[in-house]
């Protein structure tokens, strides 16, 4: 399990753990995220049909696992 800020651009990850931000982002444990851009920990991700910009602080509170190519 790694922090979302450490995820590889172009990869797909499954959310394993969220810290108090799920209700704001409408994300749940078990959802998948496609990494569109990782700029030093600030990220743009695709979640379902939305693209979301996430700061480094938020990315550090999301733990993901199982990289799918």
N, C-alpha and C positions, 0 to 999 in steps of 0.2 A: 504494500500500500504506500503510495507516494502522495505528496501535496500536488494539487492541480497546477501550481506554478512551475513544477518540474516536468510537466507533461510535454511530449514531443509534438511539434506542429505536424498536422496531417493525420494524427492518430485518433482513434476512438477509444474512450475510456468509460468504465462503469463507475458511477458514484457509489462509494462505500460508506462515507461518513460526512455529515454536514454539521456545522456548529451554529445554530440559531439564525440561519439566513434562508432556510428553505421556504418559509411562507412568503418572503419578499420576492424570491426568484422563481417560485412555483416549481422547484426541483424536489425530487424525492430520491431516497436511497434506492439504487437499482436502475435508475435512469441512465442513459448513455449520453455522453458529450463528445462531439466532434471538435477537435482543436483546429481552428482556422488560422490563428496567429498567436505567437508567444513572443512578446517584446520585453525581455528581461523580467518576466513574471506577470506583467499586465497582459491580459488575454482577451481574445475574441473567440467565443465558442458558439457552436450550434447546438441548441437543445430543442429537440422535436422540430418545430418549424420556425423557430426564432433564433436570431443571432443576438448574443448578449456580450457587451464589453464588461470585463471584470477587472477590478484593481488588484494589485499584488496582495493587499491585505485580505481581500475576500478570497482570493485563490488559495491563500495559505490556510484558510479555514475549511476548505473542501478537500477531502481525501478521496483518491480514486485508485482503482486497481485494474489489472488485466487489460493490458494494451492489445487492441485489435487493430490490424493493419487493413 
